[in-house]
Amino acid sequence: MKTLFGAIGLLLVGIVCLGFYQGWFHITIHSTDQSHQIKSSATVTVDKDKIRADEEKVKEKVGEFGQKAKEKTGNKTGMVTEQ
């Protein structure tokens, strides 16, 4: 069970890192100095349009890969013969 939670946590960390690398997430930090007290706040924004655009690109690439695989196998990927 511990291994499952570790794998899920590692997957989430990977997705977050990929999201920052791809520009899906942005962090903005604001600092104010009022009455000798420094106040900081952070804002996380998610670019849903960028995520959707990248999702469409991935779908196209997977479709192209599938088409190339069908061409290489002579379109026999869905056929199973019984002996």
PDB file of N, CA, C and O in Angstrom:
ATOM      1  N   MET A   1       0.827  -1.192   0.000  1.00  0.00           N
ATOM      2  CA  MET A   1       0.000   0.000   0.000  1.00  0.00           C
ATOM      3  C   MET A   1       0.872   1.257   0.000  1.00  0.00           C
ATOM      4  O   MET A   1       0.557   2.255  -0.647  1.00  0.00           O
ATOM      5  N   LYS A   2       1.978   1.176   0.747  1.00  0.00           N
ATOM      6  CA  LYS A   2       2.896   2.301   0.809  1.00  0.00           C
ATOM      7  C   LYS A   2       3.505   2.568  -0.568  1.00  0.00           C
ATOM      8  O   LYS A   2       3.718   3.720  -0.946  1.00  0.00           O
ATOM      9  N   THR A   3       3.776   1.518  -1.297  1.00  0.00           N
ATOM     10  CA  THR A   3       4.340   1.649  -2.633  1.00  0.00           C
ATOM     11  C   THR A   3       3.349   2.303  -3.589  1.00  0.00           C
ATOM     12  O   THR A   3       3.740   3.106  -4.436  1.00  0.00           O
ATOM     13  N   LEU A   4       2.073   1.963  -3.457  1.00  0.00           N
ATOM     14  CA  LEU A   4       1.040   2.556  -4.300  1.00  0.00           C
ATOM     15  C   LEU A   4       0.947   4.061  -4.072  1.00  0.00           C
ATOM     16  O   LEU A   4       0.893   4.832  -5.031  1.00  0.00           O
ATOM     17  N   PHE A   5       0.929   4.483  -2.814  1.00  0.00           N
ATOM     18  CA  PHE A   5       0.872   5.913  -2.508  1.00  0.00           C
ATOM     19  C   PHE A   5       2.131   6.627  -2.992  1.00  0.00           C
ATOM     20  O   PHE A   5       2.062   7.762  -3.465  1.00  0.00           O
ATOM     21  N   GLY A   6       3.259   5.973  -2.874  1.00  0.00           N
ATOM     22  CA  GLY A   6       4.510   6.551  -3.365  1.00  0.00           C
ATOM     23  C   GLY A   6       4.481   6.728  -4.874  1.00  0.00           C
ATOM     24  O   GLY A   6       4.935   7.749  -5.389  1.00  0.00           O
ATOM     25  N   ALA A   7       3.950   5.742  -5.584  1.00  0.00           N
ATOM     26  CA  ALA A   7       3.862   5.828  -7.040  1.00  0.00           C
ATOM     27  C   ALA A   7       2.895   6.929  -7.465  1.00  0.00           C
ATOM     28  O   ALA A   7       3.179   7.670  -8.405  1.00  0.00           O
ATOM     29  N   ILE A   8       1.766   7.041  -6.787  1.00  0.00           N
ATOM     30  CA  ILE A   8       0.794   8.093  -7.101  1.00  0.00           C
ATOM     31  C   ILE A   8       1.402   9.466  -6.823  1.00  0.00           C
ATOM     32  O   ILE A   8       1.238  10.392  -7.617  1.00  0.00           O
ATOM     33  N   GLY A   9       2.101   9.599  -5.700  1.00  0.00           N
ATOM     34  CA  GLY A   9       2.751  10.865  -5.370  1.00  0.00           C
ATOM     35  C   GLY A   9       3.803  11.240  -6.398  1.00  0.00           C
ATOM     36  O   GLY A   9       3.900  12.401  -6.796  1.00  0.00           O
ATOM     37  N   LEU A  10       4.589  10.268  -6.830  1.00  0.00           N
ATOM     38  CA  LEU A  10       5.613  10.517  -7.842  1.00  0.00           C
ATOM     39  C   LEU A  10       4.983  10.914  -9.170  1.00  0.00           C
ATOM     40  O   LEU A  10       5.511  11.775  -9.874  1.00  0.00           O
ATOM     41  N   LEU A  11       3.861  10.295  -9.517  1.00  0.00           N
ATOM     42  CA  LEU A  11       3.144  10.643 -10.739  1.00  0.00           C
ATOM     43  C   LEU A  11       2.622  12.088 -10.679  1.00  0.00           C
ATOM     44  O   LEU A  11       2.725  12.830 -11.656  1.00  0.00           O
ATOM     45  N   LEU A  12       2.068  12.474  -9.534  1.00  0.00           N
ATOM     46  CA  LEU A  12       1.568  13.843  -9.373  1.00  0.00           C
ATOM     47  C   LEU A  12       2.688  14.871  -9.463  1.00  0.00           C
ATOM     48  O   LEU A  12       2.527  15.916 -10.094  1.00  0.00           O
ATOM     49  N   VAL A  13       3.813  14.577  -8.838  1.00  0.00           N
ATOM     50  CA  VAL A  13       4.961  15.481  -8.902  1.00  0.00           C
ATOM     51  C   VAL A  13       5.433  15.609 -10.351  1.00  0.00           C
ATOM     52  O   VAL A  13       5.783  16.700 -10.802  1.00  0.00           O
ATOM     53  N   GLY A  14       5.442  14.495 -11.071  1.00  0.00           N
ATOM     54  CA  GLY A  14       5.842  14.525 -12.477  1.00  0.00           C
ATOM     55  C   GLY A  14       4.906  15.371 -13.318  1.00  0.00           C
ATOM     56  O   GLY A  14       5.357  16.122 -14.183  1.00  0.00           O
ATOM     57  N   ILE A  15       3.602  15.257 -13.074  1.00  0.00           N
ATOM     58  CA  ILE A  15       2.623  16.046 -13.819  1.00  0.00           C
ATOM     59  C   ILE A  15       2.785  17.531 -13.525  1.00  0.00           C
ATOM     60  O   ILE A  15       2.715  18.356 -14.436  1.00  0.00           O
ATOM     61  N   VAL A  16       3.002  17.876 -12.260  1.00  0.00           N
ATOM     62  CA  VAL A  16       3.192  19.284 -11.886  1.00  0.00           C
ATOM     63  C   VAL A  16       4.459  19.834 -12.538  1.00  0.00           C
ATOM     64  O   VAL A  16       4.446  20.947 -13.064  1.00  0.00           O
ATOM     65  N   CYS A  17       5.544  19.073 -12.510  1.00  0.00           N
ATOM     66  CA  CYS A  17       6.794  19.522 -13.140  1.00  0.00           C
ATOM     67  C   CYS A  17       6.604  19.696 -14.646  1.00  0.00           C
ATOM     68  O   CYS A  17       7.063  20.687 -15.215  1.00  0.00           O
ATOM     69  N   LEU A  18       5.944  18.757 -15.286  1.00  0.00           N
ATOM     70  CA  LEU A  18       5.665  18.861 -16.713  1.00  0.00           C
ATOM     71  C   LEU A  18       4.799  20.089 -16.996  1.00  0.00           C
ATOM     72  O   LEU A  18       5.022  20.794 -17.980  1.00  0.00           O
ATOM     73  N   GLY A  19       3.816  20.342 -16.138  1.00  0.00           N
ATOM     74  CA  GLY A  19       2.943  21.496 -16.312  1.00  0.00           C
ATOM     75  C   GLY A  19       3.691  22.814 -16.248  1.00  0.00           C
ATOM     76  O   GLY A  19       3.430  23.714 -17.045  1.00  0.00           O
ATOM     77  N   PHE A  20       4.618  22.938 -15.308  1.00  0.00           N
ATOM     78  CA  PHE A  20       5.410  24.162 -15.227  1.00  0.00           C
ATOM     79  C   PHE A  20       6.328  24.285 -16.436  1.00  0.00           C
ATOM     80  O   PHE A  20       6.500  25.378 -16.976  1.00  0.00           O
ATOM     81  N   TYR A  21       6.915  23.177 -16.863  1.00  0.00           N
ATOM     82  CA  TYR A  21       7.807  23.183 -18.028  1.00  0.00           C
ATOM     83  C   TYR A  21       7.049  23.584 -19.293  1.00  0.00           C
ATOM     84  O   TYR A  21       7.569  24.344 -20.109  1.00  0.00           O
ATOM     85  N   GLN A  22       5.826  23.079 -19.463  1.00  0.00           N
ATOM     86  CA  GLN A  22       5.023  23.359 -20.650  1.00  0.00           C
ATOM     87  C   GLN A  22       4.319  24.717 -20.580  1.00  0.00           C
ATOM     88  O   GLN A  22       3.770  25.175 -21.581  1.00  0.00           O
ATOM     89  N   GLY A  23       4.328  25.355 -19.431  1.00  0.00           N
ATOM     90  CA  GLY A  23       3.696  26.655 -19.285  1.00  0.00           C
ATOM     91  C   GLY A  23       2.219  26.567 -18.939  1.00  0.00           C
ATOM     92  O   GLY A  23       1.479  27.527 -19.152  1.00  0.00           O
ATOM     93  N   TRP A  24       1.778  25.436 -18.412  1.00  0.00           N
ATOM     94  CA  TRP A  24       0.378  25.272 -18.030  1.00  0.00           C
ATOM     95  C   TRP A  24       0.075  25.993 -16.722  1.00  0.00           C
ATOM     96  O   TRP A  24      -1.048  26.454 -16.515  1.00  0.00           O
ATOM     97  N   PHE A  25       1.060  26.093 -15.843  1.00  0.00           N
ATOM     98  CA  PHE A  25       0.892  26.707 -14.529  1.00  0.00           C
ATOM     99  C   PHE A  25       1.878  27.863 -14.390  1.00  0.00           C
ATOM    100  O   PHE A  25       2.990  27.818 -14.918  1.00  0.00           O
ATOM    101  N   HIS A  26       1.452  28.895 -13.672  1.00  0.00           N
ATOM    102  CA  HIS A  26       2.317  30.039 -13.380  1.00  0.00           C
ATOM    103  C   HIS A  26       2.116  30.428 -11.922  1.00  0.00           C
ATOM    104  O   HIS A  26       1.002  30.389 -11.401  1.00  0.00           O
ATOM    105  N   ILE A  27       3.209  30.800 -11.277  1.00  0.00           N
ATOM    106  CA  ILE A  27       3.138  31.286  -9.897  1.00  0.00           C
ATOM    107  C   ILE A  27       3.565  32.747  -9.903  1.00  0.00           C
ATOM    108  O   ILE A  27       4.602  33.102 -10.463  1.00  0.00           O
ATOM    109  N   THR A  28       2.755  33.582  -9.277  1.00  0.00           N
ATOM    110  CA  THR A  28       3.063  35.000  -9.122  1.00  0.00           C
ATOM    111  C   THR A  28       3.131  35.299  -7.625  1.00  0.00           C
ATOM    112  O   THR A  28       2.210  34.971  -6.876  1.00  0.00           O
ATOM    113  N   ILE A  29       4.221  35.919  -7.202  1.00  0.00           N
ATOM    114  CA  ILE A  29       4.403  36.239  -5.788  1.00  0.00           C
ATOM    115  C   ILE A  29       4.351  37.756  -5.622  1.00  0.00           C
ATOM    116  O   ILE A  29       5.048  38.496  -6.315  1.00  0.00           O
ATOM    117  N   HIS A  30       3.516  38.198  -4.695  1.00  0.00           N
ATOM    118  CA  HIS A  30       3.351  39.626  -4.395  1.00  0.00           C
ATOM    119  C   HIS A  30       3.851  39.885  -2.973  1.00  0.00           C
ATOM    120  O   HIS A  30       3.514  39.157  -2.038  1.00  0.00           O
ATOM    121  N   SER A  31       4.654  40.929  -2.832  1.00  0.00           N
ATOM    122  CA  SER A  31       5.127  41.329  -1.503  1.00  0.00           C
ATOM    123  C   SER A  31       4.778  42.787  -1.278  1.00  0.00           C
ATOM    124  O   SER A  31       4.937  43.619  -2.171  1.00  0.00           O
ATOM    125  N   THR A  32       4.301  43.093  -0.076  1.00  0.00           N
ATOM    126  CA  THR A  32       4.005  44.478   0.298  1.00  0.00           C
ATOM    127  C   THR A  32       4.667  44.771   1.630  1.00  0.00           C
ATOM    128  O   THR A  32       4.780  43.897   2.490  1.00  0.00           O
ATOM    129  N   ASP A  33       5.098  45.996   1.788  1.00  0.00           N
ATOM    130  CA  ASP A  33       5.729  46.428   3.036  1.00  0.00           C
ATOM    131  C   ASP A  33       4.843  47.507   3.653  1.00  0.00           C
ATOM    132  O   ASP A  33       4.896  48.670   3.252  1.00  0.00           O
ATOM    133  N   GLN A  34       4.037  47.114   4.621  1.00  0.00           N
ATOM    134  CA  GLN A  34       3.126  48.047   5.281  1.00  0.00           C
ATOM    135  C   GLN A  34       3.460  48.101   6.763  1.00  0.00           C
ATOM    136  O   GLN A  34       3.493  47.068   7.432  1.00  0.00           O
ATOM    137  N   SER A  35       3.699  49.259   7.261  1.00  0.00           N
ATOM    138  CA  SER A  35       3.957  49.467   8.687  1.00  0.00           C
ATOM    139  C   SER A  35       5.057  48.553   9.206  1.00  0.00           C
ATOM    140  O   SER A  35       4.923  47.952  10.272  1.00  0.00           O
ATOM    141  N   HIS A  36       6.132  48.453   8.459  1.00  0.00           N
ATOM    142  CA  HIS A  36       7.281  47.629   8.841  1.00  0.00           C
ATOM    143  C   HIS A  36       6.940  46.144   8.938  1.00  0.00           C
ATOM    144  O   HIS A  36       7.652  45.389   9.600  1.00  0.00           O
ATOM    145  N   GLN A  37       5.890  45.733   8.304  1.00  0.00           N
ATOM    146  CA  GLN A  37       5.542  44.312   8.230  1.00  0.00           C
ATOM    147  C   GLN A  37       5.518  43.922   6.755  1.00  0.00           C
ATOM    148  O   GLN A  37       4.846  44.547   5.935  1.00  0.00           O
ATOM    149  N   ILE A  38       6.244  42.908   6.457  1.00  0.00           N
ATOM    150  CA  ILE A  38       6.268  42.433   5.076  1.00  0.00           C
ATOM    151  C   ILE A  38       5.219  41.343   4.930  1.00  0.00           C
ATOM    152  O   ILE A  38       5.232  40.342   5.645  1.00  0.00           O
ATOM    153  N   LYS A  39       4.322  41.560   3.996  1.00  0.00           N
ATOM    154  CA  LYS A  39       3.279  40.576   3.728  1.00  0.00           C
ATOM    155  C   LYS A  39       3.496  40.029   2.321  1.00  0.00           C
ATOM    156  O   LYS A  39       3.705  40.789   1.374  1.00  0.00           O
ATOM    157  N   SER A  40       3.446  38.727   2.196  1.00  0.00           N
ATOM    158  CA  SER A  40       3.635  38.079   0.909  1.00  0.00           C
ATOM    159  C   SER A  40       2.431  37.213   0.593  1.00  0.00           C
ATOM    160  O   SER A  40       1.812  36.623   1.479  1.00  0.00           O
ATOM    161  N   SER A  41       2.120  37.151  -0.679  1.00  0.00           N
ATOM    162  CA  SER A  41       1.060  36.250  -1.123  1.00  0.00           C
ATOM    163  C   SER A  41       1.476  35.659  -2.463  1.00  0.00           C
ATOM    164  O   SER A  41       2.207  36.283  -3.232  1.00  0.00           O
ATOM    165  N   ALA A  42       1.007  34.462  -2.726  1.00  0.00           N
ATOM    166  CA  ALA A  42       1.327  33.785  -3.975  1.00  0.00           C
ATOM    167  C   ALA A  42       0.031  33.414  -4.678  1.00  0.00           C
ATOM    168  O   ALA A  42      -0.952  33.023  -4.048  1.00  0.00           O
ATOM    169  N   THR A  43       0.055  33.544  -5.986  1.00  0.00           N
ATOM    170  CA  THR A  43      -1.100  33.203  -6.806  1.00  0.00           C
ATOM    171  C   THR A  43      -0.669  32.172  -7.841  1.00  0.00           C
ATOM    172  O   THR A  43       0.334  32.358  -8.529  1.00  0.00           O
ATOM    173  N   VAL A  44      -1.421  31.098  -7.949  1.00  0.00           N
ATOM    174  CA  VAL A  44      -1.164  30.080  -8.961  1.00  0.00           C
ATOM    175  C   VAL A  44      -2.257  30.198 -10.013  1.00  0.00           C
ATOM    176  O   VAL A  44      -3.445  30.159  -9.694  1.00  0.00           O
ATOM    177  N   THR A  45      -1.841  30.343 -11.280  1.00  0.00           N
ATOM    178  CA  THR A  45      -2.808  30.407 -12.365  1.00  0.00           C
ATOM    179  C   THR A  45      -2.621  29.211 -13.287  1.00  0.00           C
ATOM    180  O   THR A  45      -1.504  28.742 -13.505  1.00  0.00           O
ATOM    181  N   VAL A  46      -3.728  28.731 -13.820  1.00  0.00           N
ATOM    182  CA  VAL A  46      -3.722  27.587 -14.722  1.00  0.00           C
ATOM    183  C   VAL A  46      -4.190  28.070 -16.089  1.00  0.00           C
ATOM    184  O   VAL A  46      -5.260  28.667 -16.209  1.00  0.00           O
ATOM    185  N   ASP A  47      -3.394  27.814 -17.110  1.00  0.00           N
ATOM    186  CA  ASP A  47      -3.723  28.213 -18.476  1.00  0.00           C
ATOM    187  C   ASP A  47      -4.441  27.044 -19.158  1.00  0.00           C
ATOM    188  O   ASP A  47      -3.813  26.190 -19.783  1.00  0.00           O
ATOM    189  N   LYS A  48      -5.775  27.025 -19.023  1.00  0.00           N
ATOM    190  CA  LYS A  48      -6.579  25.915 -19.555  1.00  0.00           C
ATOM    191  C   LYS A  48      -6.520  25.853 -21.077  1.00  0.00           C
ATOM    192  O   LYS A  48      -6.556  24.767 -21.656  1.00  0.00           O
ATOM    193  N   ASP A  49      -6.429  27.007 -21.728  1.00  0.00           N
ATOM    194  CA  ASP A  49      -6.350  27.010 -23.189  1.00  0.00           C
ATOM    195  C   ASP A  49      -5.066  26.339 -23.679  1.00  0.00           C
ATOM    196  O   ASP A  49      -5.082  25.600 -24.664  1.00  0.00           O
ATOM    197  N   LYS A  50      -3.959  26.599 -22.988  1.00  0.00           N
ATOM    198  CA  LYS A  50      -2.682  25.977 -23.350  1.00  0.00           C
ATOM    199  C   LYS A  50      -2.748  24.464 -23.135  1.00  0.00           C
ATOM    200  O   LYS A  50      -2.225  23.699 -23.945  1.00  0.00           O
ATOM    201  N   ILE A  51      -3.384  24.034 -22.055  1.00  0.00           N
ATOM    202  CA  ILE A  51      -3.523  22.602 -21.776  1.00  0.00           C
ATOM    203  C   ILE A  51      -4.332  21.945 -22.890  1.00  0.00           C
ATOM    204  O   ILE A  51      -3.947  20.889 -23.392  1.00  0.00           O
ATOM    205  N   ARG A  52      -5.454  22.562 -23.283  1.00  0.00           N
ATOM    206  CA  ARG A  52      -6.293  21.991 -24.344  1.00  0.00           C
ATOM    207  C   ARG A  52      -5.567  21.946 -25.678  1.00  0.00           C
ATOM    208  O   ARG A  52      -5.693  20.971 -26.419  1.00  0.00           O
ATOM    209  N   ALA A  53      -4.809  22.991 -25.992  1.00  0.00           N
ATOM    210  CA  ALA A  53      -4.050  23.014 -27.243  1.00  0.00           C
ATOM    211  C   ALA A  53      -3.006  21.903 -27.263  1.00  0.00           C
ATOM    212  O   ALA A  53      -2.835  21.227 -28.277  1.00  0.00           O
ATOM    213  N   ASP A  54      -2.305  21.714 -26.140  1.00  0.00           N
ATOM    214  CA  ASP A  54      -1.312  20.650 -26.060  1.00  0.00           C
ATOM    215  C   ASP A  54      -1.969  19.272 -26.120  1.00  0.00           C
ATOM    216  O   ASP A  54      -1.408  18.333 -26.685  1.00  0.00           O
ATOM    217  N   GLU A  55      -3.158  19.158 -25.534  1.00  0.00           N
ATOM    218  CA  GLU A  55      -3.895  17.897 -25.583  1.00  0.00           C
ATOM    219  C   GLU A  55      -4.244  17.534 -27.035  1.00  0.00           C
ATOM    220  O   GLU A  55      -4.126  16.376 -27.433  1.00  0.00           O
ATOM    221  N   GLU A  56      -4.666  18.513 -27.808  1.00  0.00           N
ATOM    222  CA  GLU A  56      -4.991  18.270 -29.215  1.00  0.00           C
ATOM    223  C   GLU A  56      -3.749  17.865 -30.009  1.00  0.00           C
ATOM    224  O   GLU A  56      -3.819  16.995 -30.877  1.00  0.00           O
ATOM    225  N   LYS A  57      -2.610  18.501 -29.709  1.00  0.00           N
ATOM    226  CA  LYS A  57      -1.364  18.140 -30.383  1.00  0.00           C
ATOM    227  C   LYS A  57      -1.001  16.685 -30.095  1.00  0.00           C
ATOM    228  O   LYS A  57      -0.580  15.954 -30.992  1.00  0.00           O
ATOM    229  N   VAL A  58      -1.166  16.274 -28.845  1.00  0.00           N
ATOM    230  CA  VAL A  58      -0.844  14.893 -28.470  1.00  0.00           C
ATOM    231  C   VAL A  58      -1.772  13.925 -29.196  1.00  0.00           C
ATOM    232  O   VAL A  58      -1.322  12.886 -29.681  1.00  0.00           O
ATOM    233  N   LYS A  59      -3.066  14.253 -29.278  1.00  0.00           N
ATOM    234  CA  LYS A  59      -4.012  13.387 -29.981  1.00  0.00           C
ATOM    235  C   LYS A  59      -3.627  13.234 -31.451  1.00  0.00           C
ATOM    236  O   LYS A  59      -3.704  12.138 -32.006  1.00  0.00           O
ATOM    237  N   GLU A  60      -3.216  14.331 -32.076  1.00  0.00           N
ATOM    238  CA  GLU A  60      -2.794  14.261 -33.473  1.00  0.00           C
ATOM    239  C   GLU A  60      -1.563  13.380 -33.639  1.00  0.00           C
ATOM    240  O   GLU A  60      -1.497  12.560 -34.556  1.00  0.00           O
ATOM    241  N   LYS A  61      -0.577  13.552 -32.741  1.00  0.00           N
ATOM    242  CA  LYS A  61       0.658  12.758 -32.824  1.00  0.00           C
ATOM    243  C   LYS A  61       0.375  11.272 -32.618  1.00  0.00           C
ATOM    244  O   LYS A  61       0.948  10.429 -33.308  1.00  0.00           O
ATOM    245  N   VAL A  62      -0.510  10.950 -31.669  1.00  0.00           N
ATOM    246  CA  VAL A  62      -0.858   9.550 -31.422  1.00  0.00           C
ATOM    247  C   VAL A  62      -1.574   8.962 -32.641  1.00  0.00           C
ATOM    248  O   VAL A  62      -1.337   7.813 -33.015  1.00  0.00           O
ATOM    249  N   GLY A  63      -2.452   9.761 -33.254  1.00  0.00           N
ATOM    250  CA  GLY A  63      -3.143   9.313 -34.459  1.00  0.00           C
ATOM    251  C   GLY A  63      -2.175   9.048 -35.598  1.00  0.00           C
ATOM    252  O   GLY A  63      -2.304   8.055 -36.314  1.00  0.00           O
ATOM    253  N   GLU A  64      -1.199   9.943 -35.766  1.00  0.00           N
ATOM    254  CA  GLU A  64      -0.174   9.751 -36.801  1.00  0.00           C
ATOM    255  C   GLU A  64       0.642   8.505 -36.524  1.00  0.00           C
ATOM    256  O   GLU A  64       0.943   7.742 -37.441  1.00  0.00           O
ATOM    257  N   PHE A  65       1.004   8.292 -35.266  1.00  0.00           N
ATOM    258  CA  PHE A  65       1.778   7.114 -34.894  1.00  0.00           C
ATOM    259  C   PHE A  65       0.990   5.843 -35.180  1.00  0.00           C
ATOM    260  O   PHE A  65       1.541   4.865 -35.687  1.00  0.00           O
ATOM    261  N   GLY A  66      -0.314   5.859 -34.852  1.00  0.00           N
ATOM    262  CA  GLY A  66      -1.162   4.702 -35.124  1.00  0.00           C
ATOM    263  C   GLY A  66      -1.286   4.423 -36.606  1.00  0.00           C
ATOM    264  O   GLY A  66      -1.290   3.267 -37.030  1.00  0.00           O
ATOM    265  N   GLN A  67      -1.387   5.480 -37.394  1.00  0.00           N
ATOM    266  CA  GLN A  67      -1.493   5.324 -38.852  1.00  0.00           C
ATOM    267  C   GLN A  67      -0.209   4.720 -39.413  1.00  0.00           C
ATOM    268  O   GLN A  67      -0.254   3.830 -40.262  1.00  0.00           O
ATOM    269  N   LYS A  68       0.939   5.209 -38.934  1.00  0.00           N
ATOM    270  CA  LYS A  68       2.223   4.664 -39.394  1.00  0.00           C
ATOM    271  C   LYS A  68       2.362   3.197 -39.006  1.00  0.00           C
ATOM    272  O   LYS A  68       2.894   2.397 -39.775  1.00  0.00           O
ATOM    273  N   ALA A  69       1.887   2.843 -37.816  1.00  0.00           N
ATOM    274  CA  ALA A  69       1.964   1.446 -37.373  1.00  0.00           C
ATOM    275  C   ALA A  69       1.101   0.560 -38.264  1.00  0.00           C
ATOM    276  O   ALA A  69       1.499  -0.553 -38.605  1.00  0.00           O
ATOM    277  N   LYS A  70      -0.080   1.047 -38.641  1.00  0.00           N
ATOM    278  CA  LYS A  70      -0.949   0.271 -39.529  1.00  0.00           C
ATOM    279  C   LYS A  70      -0.298   0.085 -40.900  1.00  0.00           C
ATOM    280  O   LYS A  70      -0.379  -0.988 -41.498  1.00  0.00           O
ATOM    281  N   GLU A  71       0.341   1.134 -41.381  1.00  0.00           N
ATOM    282  CA  GLU A  71       0.999   1.036 -42.677  1.00  0.00           C
ATOM    283  C   GLU A  71       2.145   0.036 -42.645  1.00  0.00           C
ATOM    284  O   GLU A  71       2.325  -0.726 -43.595  1.00  0.00           O
ATOM    285  N   LYS A  72       2.919   0.027 -41.572  1.00  0.00           N
ATOM    286  CA  LYS A  72       4.048  -0.892 -41.460  1.00  0.00           C
ATOM    287  C   LYS A  72       3.605  -2.341 -41.336  1.00  0.00           C
ATOM    288  O   LYS A  72       4.284  -3.241 -41.829  1.00  0.00           O
ATOM    289  N   THR A  73       2.479  -2.573 -40.687  1.00  0.00           N
ATOM    290  CA  THR A  73       2.007  -3.952 -40.492  1.00  0.00           C
ATOM    291  C   THR A  73       1.091  -4.401 -41.626  1.00  0.00           C
ATOM    292  O   THR A  73       0.588  -5.524 -41.600  1.00  0.00           O
ATOM    293  N   GLY A  74       0.871  -3.559 -42.603  1.00  0.00           N
ATOM    294  CA  GLY A  74       0.025  -3.925 -43.713  1.00  0.00           C
ATOM    295  C   GLY A  74      -1.444  -3.957 -43.339  1.00  0.00           C
ATOM    296  O   GLY A  74      -2.211  -4.724 -43.922  1.00  0.00           O
ATOM    297  N   ASN A  75      -1.848  -3.146 -42.384  1.00  0.00           N
ATOM    298  CA  ASN A  75      -3.238  -3.034 -41.943  1.00  0.00           C
ATOM    299  C   ASN A  75      -3.753  -4.333 -41.316  1.00  0.00           C
ATOM    300  O   ASN A  75      -4.949  -4.613 -41.402  1.00  0.00           O
ATOM    301  N   LYS A  76      -2.905  -5.115 -40.702  1.00  0.00           N
ATOM    302  CA  LYS A  76      -3.291  -6.385 -40.095  1.00  0.00           C
ATOM    303  C   LYS A  76      -3.398  -6.293 -38.576  1.00  0.00           C
ATOM    304  O   LYS A  76      -3.449  -7.321 -37.901  1.00  0.00           O
ATOM    305  N   THR A  77      -3.432  -5.102 -38.041  1.00  0.00           N
ATOM    306  CA  THR A  77      -3.424  -4.947 -36.581  1.00  0.00           C
ATOM    307  C   THR A  77      -4.688  -5.440 -35.917  1.00  0.00           C
ATOM    308  O   THR A  77      -4.632  -5.856 -34.760  1.00  0.00           O
ATOM    309  N   GLY A  78      -5.834  -5.415 -36.593  1.00  0.00           N
ATOM    310  CA  GLY A  78      -7.093  -5.814 -35.964  1.00  0.00           C
ATOM    311  C   GLY A  78      -7.494  -7.245 -36.260  1.00  0.00           C
ATOM    312  O   GLY A  78      -8.548  -7.694 -35.809  1.00  0.00           O
ATOM    313  N   MET A  79      -6.677  -7.973 -37.011  1.00  0.00           N
ATOM    314  CA  MET A  79      -7.063  -9.313 -37.433  1.00  0.00           C
ATOM    315  C   MET A  79      -6.353 -10.370 -36.584  1.00  0.00           C
ATOM    316  O   MET A  79      -5.135 -10.327 -36.409  1.00  0.00           O
ATOM    317  N   VAL A  80      -7.125 -11.310 -36.065  1.00  0.00           N
ATOM    318  CA  VAL A  80      -6.580 -12.439 -35.302  1.00  0.00           C
ATOM    319  C   VAL A  80      -7.049 -13.699 -35.982  1.00  0.00           C
ATOM    320  O   VAL A  80      -8.234 -13.850 -36.281  1.00  0.00           O
ATOM    321  N   THR A  81      -6.132 -14.597 -36.226  1.00  0.00           N
ATOM    322  CA  THR A  81      -6.510 -15.862 -36.874  1.00  0.00           C
ATOM    323  C   THR A  81      -6.472 -16.980 -35.864  1.00  0.00           C
ATOM    324  O   THR A  81      -5.585 -17.035 -35.011  1.00  0.00           O
ATOM    325  N   GLU A  82      -7.432 -17.865 -35.963  1.00  0.00           N
ATOM    326  CA  GLU A  82      -7.470 -19.040 -35.093  1.00  0.00           C
ATOM    327  C   GLU A  82      -6.990 -20.239 -35.868  1.00  0.00           C
ATOM    328  O   GLU A  82      -7.268 -20.369 -37.060  1.00  0.00           O
ATOM    329  N   GLN A  83      -6.277 -21.110 -35.206  1.00  0.00           N
ATOM    330  CA  GLN A  83      -5.777 -22.314 -35.874  1.00  0.00           C
ATOM    331  C   GLN A  83      -6.429 -23.549 -35.333  1.00  0.00           C
ATOM    332  O   GLN A  83      -6.126 -24.654 -35.783  1.00  0.00           O
TER     333      GLN A  83
END
